[in-house]
């Protein structure tokens, strides 16, 4: 039997790889929309408006991307214990506020705030732990107009937390689901602009969501092209010995030392940062942590979701390359705090200074003496304590997860917390 011409063989390889890629794509699409087939067109419409991607998170259908430069995640769920629709968007919010239907328990806030619209107040209650900022915010004409649009049904809940906004509707809105969601995203984008005009907003950093490209099909095509090129080259130039793996795979930048690759995939520009080391901790915070049997490290595992899934972890990072070789450790300076929960980056914030960080066991949180604004909500699992200033025992901040949202509060004296 005559051997196949190298060019014909290369074309055959490309056709086979293309067919395999199409089959993989069709199979993955079927898996993505399993149980949500009626939302296929709406989800694609939303993904287009976000310039984002569609994927599954357990049983939930999720779309992530950026709407008018606002990082946003849209989640549909048929789980009876979760809202049918949840919109989470990053924003430069420096205070907490919640809007809930009358008769329902608000998620945030002890102080009731009246808005300029009596009709709105008759249907919804607005509460906050920061009445000065909240009254200033809802007093704006644009803000109350957009809140009216967002709270479109008696089954709608809206909340502002530090660095984020979140809207939940108990059932998936139908029909015109795609239009309904994009209208809400437009309103949230206008609220995000209003939040930028609030005092202190410059301290909150908001980063665009990077699109996580699906590499399966691309990898198959790239491998096919490489194989075709190698086939033609080998046939026309003769053998030249084994081809190094690096030539086929290319160089990939490793994650920061101490960070798991699966975690680095959730972190934007992870390689611009490094994990803090023992010498980066402040002396008071370091002494307190050692007294409590804690390691001085930038990787802080814990059961932050309360589900014991072995995937939850927090990180304390410093800019890569600092401190420089031969210089003194930087116990002060820019820091980045991450809280990765169940494979989702729930908290990603930069601080001008953080001198300590430690896991706070769930059973300890209830016994903490809080300052003026105790946390609203019960922690799902462990908490994360960060110490924001050296020598200031009132500079602690405890973060914990409550129903997939971040809750924070300031203890009177972080050194009074026992971690074991």
C-alpha positions as a Markdown table, in Angstrom:
| # | Residue | x | y | z |
|---|---|---|---|---|
| 1 | Unk | 0.0 | 0.0 | 0.0 |
| 2 | Unk | 1.4 | 3.4 | -1.0 |
| 3 | Unk | 2.2 | 5.8 | 1.8 |
| 4 | Unk | 0.2 | 9.0 | 2.2 |
| 5 | Unk | 1.8 | 12.2 | 1.0 |
| 6 | Unk | 2.9 | 14.3 | 4.0 |
| 7 | Unk | 0.7 | 17.3 | 3.1 |
| 8 | Unk | -2.4 | 15.1 | 2.7 |
| 9 | Unk | -1.6 | 13.5 | 6.1 |
| 10 | Unk | -1.3 | 16.9 | 7.7 |
| 11 | Unk | -4.7 | 18.0 | 6.3 |
| 12 | Unk | -6.2 | 14.7 | 7.6 |
| 13 | Unk | -4.8 | 15.4 | 11.1 |
| 14 | Unk | -6.3 | 18.9 | 11.0 |
| 15 | Unk | -9.7 | 17.6 | 9.9 |
| 16 | Unk | -9.8 | 15.0 | 12.6 |
| 17 | Unk | -8.7 | 17.4 | 15.3 |
| 18 | Unk | -11.4 | 19.9 | 14.1 |
| 19 | Unk | -14.0 | 17.2 | 14.3 |
| 20 | Unk | -13.0 | 16.2 | 17.8 |
| 21 | Unk | -13.0 | 19.9 | 18.9 |
| 22 | Unk | -16.6 | 20.3 | 17.5 |
| 23 | Unk | -17.8 | 17.2 | 19.3 |
| 24 | Unk | -16.2 | 18.3 | 22.6 |
| 25 | Unk | -17.8 | 21.7 | 22.2 |
| 26 | Unk | -21.2 | 20.3 | 21.6 |
| 27 | Unk | -20.9 | 17.9 | 24.5 |
| 28 | Unk | -19.7 | 20.6 | 26.9 |
| 29 | Unk | -22.5 | 22.9 | 25.8 |
| 30 | Unk | -25.1 | 20.2 | 26.5 |
| 31 | Unk | -23.6 | 19.7 | 30.0 |
| 32 | Unk | -23.5 | 23.4 | 30.7 |
| 33 | Unk | -27.2 | 24.0 | 30.0 |
| 34 | Unk | -28.5 | 20.6 | 31.5 |
| 35 | Unk | -31.6 | 21.5 | 33.5 |
| 36 | Unk | -31.6 | 25.1 | 32.2 |
| 37 | Unk | -32.3 | 24.5 | 28.5 |
| 38 | Unk | -35.1 | 27.1 | 28.5 |
| 39 | Unk | -32.5 | 29.7 | 29.5 |
| 40 | Unk | -30.0 | 29.0 | 26.7 |
| 41 | Unk | -30.8 | 32.0 | 24.6 |
| 42 | Unk | -31.2 | 34.3 | 27.6 |
| 43 | Unk | -27.9 | 33.2 | 29.1 |
| 44 | Unk | -26.1 | 33.8 | 25.8 |
| 45 | Unk | -27.7 | 37.3 | 25.6 |
| 46 | Unk | -26.4 | 38.0 | 29.1 |
| 47 | Unk | -23.0 | 36.6 | 28.3 |
| 48 | Unk | -22.8 | 38.9 | 25.3 |
| 49 | Unk | -23.7 | 42.0 | 27.4 |
| 50 | Unk | -20.9 | 41.0 | 29.9 |
| 51 | Unk | -18.4 | 40.0 | 27.2 |
| 52 | Unk | -18.1 | 37.0 | 29.5 |
| 53 | Unk | -18.5 | 33.3 | 29.8 |
| 54 | Unk | -21.0 | 30.7 | 30.8 |
| 55 | Unk | -20.2 | 27.8 | 33.1 |
| 56 | Unk | -21.6 | 25.5 | 35.8 |
| 57 | Unk | -20.9 | 25.8 | 39.5 |
| 58 | Unk | -22.4 | 22.6 | 40.9 |
| 59 | Unk | -26.1 | 22.7 | 40.0 |
| 60 | Unk | -26.0 | 26.4 | 39.3 |
| 61 | Unk | -25.7 | 28.1 | 35.9 |
| 62 | Unk | -23.3 | 31.0 | 36.1 |
| 63 | Unk | -22.3 | 33.8 | 33.8 |
| 64 | Unk | -19.3 | 36.0 | 34.7 |
| 65 | Unk | -17.8 | 39.1 | 33.0 |
| 66 | Unk | -17.8 | 42.9 | 33.0 |
| 67 | Unk | -20.7 | 45.1 | 32.4 |
| 68 | Unk | -19.6 | 48.7 | 31.4 |
| 69 | Unk | -16.3 | 48.0 | 33.3 |
| 70 | Unk | -18.2 | 46.7 | 36.3 |
| 71 | Unk | -17.2 | 43.1 | 37.3 |
| 72 | Unk | -20.4 | 41.1 | 37.6 |
| 73 | Unk | -21.5 | 37.5 | 38.2 |
| 74 | Unk | -25.0 | 36.3 | 37.3 |
| 75 | Unk | -26.1 | 33.0 | 38.9 |
| 76 | Unk | -29.3 | 31.0 | 38.2 |
| 77 | Unk | -30.2 | 28.2 | 40.7 |
| 78 | Unk | -33.0 | 25.7 | 40.9 |
| 79 | Unk | -31.8 | 24.7 | 44.4 |
| 80 | Unk | -34.7 | 25.3 | 46.8 |
| 81 | Unk | -32.3 | 26.7 | 49.4 |
| 82 | Unk | -30.9 | 29.4 | 47.1 |
| 83 | Unk | -32.4 | 32.4 | 45.3 |
| 84 | Unk | -33.4 | 31.6 | 41.7 |
| 85 | Unk | -31.5 | 34.7 | 40.5 |
| 86 | Unk | -28.4 | 36.3 | 42.1 |
| 87 | Unk | -26.4 | 39.2 | 40.7 |
| 88 | Unk | -23.1 | 40.0 | 42.4 |
| 89 | Unk | -21.1 | 43.1 | 41.3 |
| 90 | Unk | -17.9 | 44.7 | 42.5 |
| 91 | Unk | -18.2 | 48.4 | 43.4 |
| 92 | Unk | -16.4 | 51.0 | 45.4 |
| 93 | Unk | -18.7 | 50.7 | 48.4 |
| 94 | Unk | -17.4 | 51.8 | 51.8 |
| 95 | Unk | -20.5 | 51.1 | 53.8 |
| 96 | Unk | -23.2 | 48.4 | 54.3 |
| 97 | Unk | -26.8 | 48.7 | 53.5 |
| 98 | Unk | -29.7 | 46.3 | 52.7 |
| 99 | Unk | -33.1 | 46.7 | 51.1 |
| 100 | Unk | -35.7 | 44.0 | 51.8 |
| 101 | Unk | -39.4 | 43.7 | 51.3 |
| 102 | Unk | -41.5 | 44.9 | 54.3 |
| 103 | Unk | -42.0 | 42.0 | 56.7 |
| 104 | Unk | -38.8 | 40.2 | 55.7 |
| 105 | Unk | -35.6 | 40.2 | 57.8 |
| 106 | Unk | -32.9 | 42.5 | 56.4 |
| 107 | Unk | -29.5 | 41.0 | 56.0 |
| 108 | Unk | -27.5 | 44.1 | 57.0 |
| 109 | Unk | -28.1 | 47.0 | 59.3 |
| 110 | Unk | -29.6 | 47.9 | 62.6 |
| 111 | Unk | -30.7 | 51.5 | 61.7 |
| 112 | Unk | -33.8 | 52.1 | 59.6 |
| 113 | Unk | -33.2 | 54.6 | 56.8 |
| 114 | Unk | -35.9 | 56.6 | 55.1 |
| 115 | Unk | -35.6 | 57.3 | 51.4 |
| 116 | Unk | -37.0 | 60.4 | 49.6 |
| 117 | Unk | -39.8 | 58.1 | 48.1 |
| 118 | Unk | -42.6 | 57.3 | 50.6 |
| 119 | Unk | -44.1 | 54.8 | 48.2 |
| 120 | Unk | -40.8 | 52.9 | 48.1 |
| 121 | Unk | -40.5 | 53.0 | 51.9 |
| 122 | Unk | -44.1 | 51.6 | 52.1 |
| 123 | Unk | -43.0 | 48.5 | 50.2 |
| 124 | Unk | -39.4 | 48.0 | 51.3 |
| 125 | Unk | -37.3 | 48.6 | 54.4 |
| 126 | Unk | -33.8 | 50.0 | 54.0 |
| 127 | Unk | -31.4 | 49.4 | 56.9 |
| 128 | Unk | -27.7 | 50.1 | 57.6 |
| 129 | Unk | -25.0 | 50.2 | 60.2 |
| 130 | Unk | -23.6 | 53.3 | 58.6 |
| 131 | Unk | -26.5 | 55.8 | 58.6 |
| 132 | Unk | -24.6 | 58.9 | 57.6 |
| 133 | Unk | -23.2 | 57.3 | 54.4 |
| 134 | Unk | -26.4 | 55.5 | 53.6 |
| 135 | Unk | -28.6 | 58.6 | 53.9 |
| 136 | Unk | -26.2 | 60.5 | 51.7 |
| 137 | Unk | -26.3 | 57.7 | 49.2 |
| 138 | Unk | -30.1 | 57.2 | 49.0 |
| 139 | Unk | -30.7 | 60.9 | 48.9 |
| 140 | Unk | -29.5 | 61.1 | 45.3 |
| 141 | Unk | -32.2 | 61.3 | 42.6 |
| 142 | Unk | -30.4 | 58.8 | 40.4 |
| 143 | Unk | -29.9 | 56.3 | 43.2 |
| 144 | Unk | -33.5 | 56.2 | 44.3 |
| 145 | Unk | -34.6 | 55.8 | 40.7 |
| 146 | Unk | -32.3 | 52.8 | 40.2 |
| 147 | Unk | -33.3 | 51.3 | 43.5 |
| 148 | Unk | -37.0 | 51.4 | 42.4 |
| 149 | Unk | -36.0 | 49.6 | 39.2 |
| 150 | Unk | -34.0 | 47.0 | 41.0 |
| 151 | Unk | -36.7 | 46.3 | 43.7 |
| 152 | Unk | -39.2 | 45.3 | 41.0 |
| 153 | Unk | -41.1 | 42.7 | 43.1 |
| 154 | Unk | -41.9 | 41.8 | 46.7 |
| 155 | Unk | -39.5 | 38.9 | 46.3 |
| 156 | Unk | -36.4 | 41.0 | 45.7 |
| 157 | Unk | -33.5 | 41.6 | 48.1 |
| 158 | Unk | -30.7 | 44.1 | 47.5 |
| 159 | Unk | -27.5 | 44.7 | 49.6 |
| 160 | Unk | -24.4 | 46.8 | 49.6 |
| 161 | Unk | -21.3 | 45.4 | 51.4 |
| 162 | Unk | -17.8 | 46.6 | 51.4 |
| 163 | Unk | -16.6 | 46.5 | 47.8 |
| 164 | Unk | -19.7 | 44.9 | 46.4 |
| 165 | Unk | -23.4 | 45.0 | 45.6 |
| 166 | Unk | -25.7 | 42.0 | 45.5 |
| 167 | Unk | -29.3 | 41.5 | 44.3 |
| 168 | Unk | -31.4 | 38.3 | 44.8 |
| 169 | Unk | -34.8 | 37.3 | 43.5 |
| 170 | Unk | -36.3 | 34.2 | 45.1 |
| 171 | Unk | -37.4 | 32.8 | 41.7 |
| 172 | Unk | -36.0 | 33.0 | 38.2 |
| 173 | Unk | -37.8 | 35.8 | 36.4 |
| 174 | Unk | -39.8 | 34.8 | 33.3 |
| 175 | Unk | -40.4 | 35.6 | 30.5 |
| 176 | Unk | -37.7 | 37.8 | 29.0 |
| 177 | Unk | -35.2 | 36.7 | 31.5 |
| 178 | Unk | -32.2 | 38.0 | 29.5 |
| 179 | Unk | -33.7 | 41.5 | 29.2 |
| 180 | Unk | -34.7 | 41.5 | 32.9 |
| 181 | Unk | -31.1 | 40.7 | 34.0 |
| 182 | Unk | -29.4 | 43.2 | 31.7 |
| 183 | Unk | -31.8 | 45.9 | 32.9 |
| 184 | Unk | -30.8 | 45.1 | 36.5 |
| 185 | Unk | -27.1 | 45.2 | 35.5 |
| 186 | Unk | -27.6 | 48.6 | 33.9 |
| 187 | Unk | -29.2 | 49.9 | 37.2 |
| 188 | Unk | -26.3 | 48.4 | 39.3 |
| 189 | Unk | -23.8 | 50.0 | 37.0 |
| 190 | Unk | -25.4 | 53.4 | 37.6 |
| 191 | Unk | -25.3 | 52.7 | 41.4 |
| 192 | Unk | -21.6 | 51.7 | 41.1 |
| 193 | Unk | -21.0 | 55.1 | 39.5 |
| 194 | Unk | -22.8 | 56.8 | 42.4 |
| 195 | Unk | -20.8 | 54.8 | 44.9 |
| 196 | Unk | -17.6 | 56.1 | 43.3 |
| 197 | Unk | -18.7 | 59.7 | 44.2 |
| 198 | Unk | -19.0 | 58.8 | 47.9 |
| 199 | Unk | -16.3 | 59.9 | 50.3 |
| 200 | Unk | -13.5 | 57.3 | 50.9 |
| 201 | Unk | -14.4 | 55.3 | 47.7 |
| 202 | Unk | -10.8 | 55.7 | 46.5 |
| 203 | Unk | -9.7 | 53.3 | 49.2 |
| 204 | Unk | -11.6 | 50.4 | 47.5 |
| 205 | Unk | -9.9 | 48.7 | 44.6 |
| 206 | Unk | -12.1 | 47.1 | 41.9 |
| 207 | Unk | -10.5 | 44.9 | 39.2 |
| 208 | Unk | -12.1 | 43.7 | 36.0 |
| 209 | Unk | -12.8 | 40.0 | 35.8 |
| 210 | Unk | -10.4 | 38.3 | 33.4 |
| 211 | Unk | -12.2 | 35.8 | 31.1 |
| 212 | Unk | -11.1 | 32.3 | 31.9 |
| 213 | Unk | -10.7 | 30.9 | 28.4 |
| 214 | Unk | -11.6 | 27.3 | 27.8 |
| 215 | Unk | -8.4 | 25.5 | 26.9 |
| 216 | Unk | -9.7 | 22.1 | 25.9 |
| 217 | Unk | -10.7 | 22.8 | 22.4 |
| 218 | Unk | -7.9 | 25.3 | 21.8 |
| 219 | Unk | -5.4 | 22.8 | 23.1 |
| 220 | Unk | -6.7 | 20.1 | 20.8 |
| 221 | Unk | -6.4 | 22.4 | 17.8 |
| 222 | Unk | -3.0 | 23.6 | 18.8 |
| 223 | Unk | -1.8 | 20.0 | 19.3 |
| 224 | Unk | -3.2 | 19.1 | 15.9 |
| 225 | Unk | -1.5 | 22.0 | 14.2 |
| 226 | Unk | 1.8 | 21.2 | 15.9 |
| 227 | Unk | 1.4 | 17.5 | 14.9 |
| 228 | Unk | 0.7 | 18.5 | 11.3 |
| 229 | Unk | 3.6 | 20.8 | 11.1 |
| 230 | Unk | 5.9 | 18.2 | 12.6 |
| 231 | Unk | 4.7 | 15.6 | 10.1 |
| 232 | Unk | 5.4 | 17.9 | 7.1 |
| 233 | Unk | 8.7 | 19.0 | 8.6 |
| 234 | Unk | 9.9 | 15.5 | 9.5 |
| 235 | Unk | 8.9 | 14.2 | 6.0 |
| 236 | Unk | 10.7 | 17.0 | 4.2 |
| 237 | Unk | 13.8 | 17.5 | 6.3 |
| 238 | Unk | 14.4 | 14.1 | 7.8 |
| 239 | Unk | 14.8 | 13.0 | 11.4 |
| 240 | Unk | 16.6 | 15.3 | 13.8 |
| 241 | Unk | 16.2 | 13.5 | 17.1 |
| 242 | Unk | 13.6 | 13.8 | 19.8 |
| 243 | Unk | 11.7 | 17.1 | 20.2 |
| 244 | Unk | 11.9 | 18.6 | 23.7 |
| 245 | Unk | 8.5 | 18.8 | 25.5 |
| 246 | Unk | 9.1 | 22.6 | 26.0 |
| 247 | Unk | 8.9 | 23.2 | 22.3 |
| 248 | Unk | 5.4 | 21.7 | 22.1 |
| 249 | Unk | 3.9 | 22.9 | 25.4 |
| 250 | Unk | 5.6 | 26.3 | 25.6 |
| 251 | Unk | 6.7 | 28.0 | 28.9 |
| 252 | Unk | 4.0 | 28.6 | 31.5 |
| 253 | Unk | 4.6 | 31.0 | 34.3 |
| 254 | Unk | 4.3 | 29.2 | 37.7 |
| 255 | Unk | 2.1 | 30.5 | 40.5 |
| 256 | Unk | 3.7 | 32.4 | 43.4 |
| 257 | Unk | 5.6 | 30.2 | 45.7 |
| 258 | Unk | 3.3 | 28.7 | 48.3 |
| 259 | Unk | 0.1 | 29.2 | 46.3 |
| 260 | Unk | -1.7 | 26.2 | 44.8 |
| 261 | Unk | -2.1 | 26.3 | 41.0 |
| 262 | Unk | -5.8 | 25.7 | 41.4 |
| 263 | Unk | -6.0 | 28.8 | 43.6 |
| 264 | Unk | -3.8 | 30.9 | 41.3 |
| 265 | Unk | -6.3 | 30.3 | 38.5 |
| 266 | Unk | -8.9 | 32.3 | 40.5 |
| 267 | Unk | -6.6 | 35.2 | 41.2 |
| 268 | Unk | -6.2 | 38.1 | 38.7 |
| 269 | Unk | -2.5 | 38.8 | 38.0 |
| 270 | Unk | -1.4 | 36.4 | 40.7 |
| 271 | Unk | 2.2 | 36.5 | 39.6 |
| 272 | Unk | 2.5 | 40.2 | 40.4 |
| 273 | Unk | 2.3 | 39.2 | 44.1 |
| 274 | Unk | 4.0 | 36.9 | 46.6 |
| 275 | Unk | 2.9 | 35.3 | 49.8 |
| 276 | Unk | 4.0 | 37.3 | 52.9 |
| 277 | Unk | 6.7 | 35.8 | 55.0 |
| 278 | Unk | 7.2 | 35.7 | 58.8 |
| 279 | Unk | 9.4 | 38.8 | 58.7 |
| 280 | Unk | 6.6 | 40.8 | 57.0 |
| 281 | Unk | 4.4 | 40.5 | 60.1 |
| 282 | Unk | 4.3 | 43.3 | 62.6 |
| 283 | Unk | 5.9 | 42.5 | 66.0 |
| 284 | Unk | 2.7 | 42.8 | 68.1 |
| 285 | Unk | 0.6 | 40.8 | 65.7 |
| 286 | Unk | 3.4 | 38.2 | 65.3 |
| 287 | Unk | 3.7 | 37.8 | 69.1 |
| 288 | Unk | 0.0 | 37.4 | 69.5 |
| 289 | Unk | -0.2 | 34.8 | 66.7 |
| 290 | Unk | 2.7 | 32.8 | 68.2 |
| 291 | Unk | 1.0 | 32.8 | 71.6 |
| 292 | Unk | -2.0 | 31.3 | 69.9 |
| 293 | Unk | 0.0 | 28.6 | 68.1 |
| 294 | Unk | -0.4 | 30.1 | 64.7 |
| 295 | Unk | 2.2 | 29.9 | 61.9 |
| 296 | Unk | 3.4 | 33.2 | 60.4 |
| 297 | Unk | 2.5 | 32.5 | 56.8 |
| 298 | Unk | 0.7 | 34.0 | 53.9 |
| 299 | Unk | -1.4 | 30.9 | 53.2 |
| 300 | Unk | -4.2 | 30.5 | 55.7 |
| 301 | Unk | -6.4 | 27.4 | 55.1 |
| 302 | Unk | -9.7 | 27.0 | 56.9 |
| 303 | Unk | -13.3 | 25.8 | 56.7 |
| 304 | Unk | -14.7 | 29.2 | 55.7 |
| 305 | Unk | -17.8 | 27.8 | 54.0 |
| 306 | Unk | -18.6 | 25.5 | 56.9 |
| 307 | Unk | -18.8 | 22.5 | 54.5 |
| 308 | Unk | -15.4 | 21.0 | 55.3 |
| 309 | Unk | -14.6 | 20.7 | 51.6 |
| 310 | Unk | -10.8 | 21.1 | 51.9 |
| 311 | Unk | -10.9 | 23.8 | 49.2 |
| 312 | Unk | -11.3 | 27.0 | 51.3 |
| 313 | Unk | -8.2 | 29.1 | 51.8 |
| 314 | Unk | -7.2 | 32.7 | 52.5 |
| 315 | Unk | -4.0 | 34.4 | 51.3 |
| 316 | Unk | -2.1 | 37.5 | 52.5 |
| 317 | Unk | 0.0 | 38.8 | 49.7 |
| 318 | Unk | 2.6 | 41.5 | 49.1 |
| 319 | Unk | 3.8 | 43.0 | 45.8 |
| 320 | Unk | 6.3 | 40.6 | 44.1 |
| 321 | Unk | 9.9 | 41.5 | 44.5 |
| 322 | Unk | 9.6 | 43.1 | 47.9 |
| 323 | Unk | 11.5 | 43.2 | 50.1 |
| 324 | Unk | 14.5 | 43.5 | 47.8 |
| 325 | Unk | 17.5 | 41.3 | 48.4 |
| 326 | Unk | 19.6 | 42.7 | 51.1 |
| 327 | Unk | 17.0 | 45.1 | 52.5 |
| 328 | Unk | 15.0 | 45.0 | 55.6 |
| 329 | Unk | 11.6 | 43.2 | 55.6 |
| 330 | Unk | 8.6 | 45.4 | 54.8 |
| 331 | Unk | 6.3 | 45.1 | 57.8 |
| 332 | Unk | 4.2 | 47.9 | 56.3 |
| 333 | Unk | 3.1 | 48.6 | 52.7 |
| 334 | Unk | 0.6 | 47.5 | 50.2 |
| 335 | Unk | -1.1 | 44.2 | 50.9 |
| 336 | Unk | -3.7 | 42.1 | 49.1 |
| 337 | Unk | -6.2 | 39.9 | 51.0 |
| 338 | Unk | -7.9 | 36.9 | 49.3 |
| 339 | Unk | -10.6 | 34.6 | 50.5 |
| 340 | Unk | -11.3 | 31.7 | 48.2 |
| 341 | Unk | -14.4 | 29.7 | 49.2 |
| 342 | Unk | -15.6 | 26.6 | 47.4 |
| 343 | Unk | -13.6 | 27.4 | 44.3 |
| 344 | Unk | -14.9 | 31.0 | 44.1 |
| 345 | Unk | -12.9 | 34.2 | 44.8 |
| 346 | Unk | -15.4 | 35.8 | 47.2 |
| 347 | Unk | -13.1 | 38.5 | 48.6 |
| 348 | Unk | -10.1 | 40.2 | 46.8 |
| 349 | Unk | -9.1 | 43.5 | 48.3 |
| 350 | Unk | -6.0 | 45.6 | 48.6 |
| 351 | Unk | -5.0 | 47.5 | 51.8 |
| 352 | Unk | -2.4 | 50.1 | 52.4 |
| 353 | Unk | -1.1 | 48.1 | 55.3 |
| 354 | Unk | -1.8 | 44.7 | 56.9 |
| 355 | Unk | 0.6 | 43.4 | 59.6 |
| 356 | Unk | -1.1 | 40.1 | 60.5 |
| 357 | Unk | -3.7 | 37.6 | 59.4 |
| 358 | Unk | -5.0 | 34.4 | 61.0 |
| 359 | Unk | -7.9 | 32.0 | 60.9 |
| 360 | Unk | -10.6 | 32.4 | 63.6 |
| 361 | Unk | -12.4 | 29.1 | 64.4 |
| 362 | Unk | -16.1 | 29.3 | 64.0 |
| 363 | Unk | -16.8 | 28.4 | 67.6 |
| 364 | Unk | -14.7 | 31.4 | 68.8 |
| 365 | Unk | -16.5 | 34.1 | 66.8 |
| 366 | Unk | -19.6 | 34.2 | 69.0 |
| 367 | Unk | -17.4 | 35.1 | 72.0 |
| 368 | Unk | -15.7 | 38.1 | 70.4 |
| 369 | Unk | -16.3 | 41.5 | 71.9 |
| 370 | Unk | -17.2 | 43.8 | 69.0 |
| 371 | Unk | -17.0 | 47.5 | 68.6 |
| 372 | Unk | -19.9 | 49.8 | 67.6 |
| 373 | Unk | -21.1 | 47.7 | 64.7 |
| 374 | Unk | -21.3 | 44.0 | 65.5 |
| 375 | Unk | -21.6 | 41.6 | 62.5 |
| 376 | Unk | -25.0 | 41.0 | 61.0 |
| 377 | Unk | -25.6 | 37.3 | 60.3 |
| 378 | Unk | -24.2 | 34.0 | 61.6 |
| 379 | Unk | -20.9 | 32.7 | 60.1 |
| 380 | Unk | -21.2 | 29.7 | 57.9 |
| 381 | Unk | -17.7 | 28.6 | 59.0 |
| 382 | Unk | -14.4 | 30.0 | 60.2 |
| 383 | Unk | -13.5 | 33.6 | 60.0 |
| 384 | Unk | -10.4 | 35.4 | 58.8 |
| 385 | Unk | -8.8 | 38.1 | 61.0 |
| 386 | Unk | -6.6 | 40.7 | 59.4 |
| 387 | Unk | -4.6 | 43.3 | 61.5 |
| 388 | Unk | -4.5 | 46.6 | 59.5 |
| 389 | Unk | -2.1 | 48.7 | 61.6 |
| 390 | Unk | 1.0 | 48.0 | 63.6 |
| 391 | Unk | 0.6 | 48.7 | 67.3 |
| 392 | Unk | -3.1 | 49.4 | 67.1 |
| 393 | Unk | -5.1 | 46.6 | 68.9 |
| 394 | Unk | -8.4 | 48.1 | 67.6 |
| 395 | Unk | -7.3 | 47.7 | 64.0 |
| 396 | Unk | -8.4 | 44.1 | 63.6 |
| 397 | Unk | -11.1 | 43.2 | 61.0 |
| 398 | Unk | -12.8 | 39.8 | 61.0 |
| 399 | Unk | -14.3 | 38.6 | 57.7 |
| 400 | Unk | -16.6 | 35.6 | 57.4 |
| 401 | Unk | -19.0 | 34.1 | 55.0 |
| 402 | Unk | -22.8 | 34.2 | 55.5 |
| 403 | Unk | -24.9 | 32.6 | 52.8 |
| 404 | Unk | -22.2 | 33.1 | 50.2 |
| 405 | Unk | -21.6 | 36.8 | 51.0 |
| 406 | Unk | -18.9 | 38.4 | 53.0 |
| 407 | Unk | -19.7 | 39.9 | 56.4 |
| 408 | Unk | -17.1 | 42.0 | 58.3 |
| 409 | Unk | -16.9 | 43.5 | 61.8 |
| 410 | Unk | -14.2 | 45.1 | 64.0 |
| 411 | Unk | -13.3 | 43.6 | 67.4 |
| 412 | Unk | -12.6 | 45.9 | 70.3 |
| 413 | Unk | -9.2 | 44.3 | 70.8 |
| 414 | Unk | -8.0 | 41.6 | 68.5 |
| 415 | Unk | -5.4 | 40.3 | 71.0 |
| 416 | Unk | -8.2 | 39.2 | 73.3 |
| 417 | Unk | -9.3 | 36.7 | 70.7 |
| 418 | Unk | -8.2 | 33.1 | 71.5 |
| 419 | Unk | -7.5 | 31.1 | 68.4 |
| 420 | Unk | -7.3 | 27.7 | 70.1 |
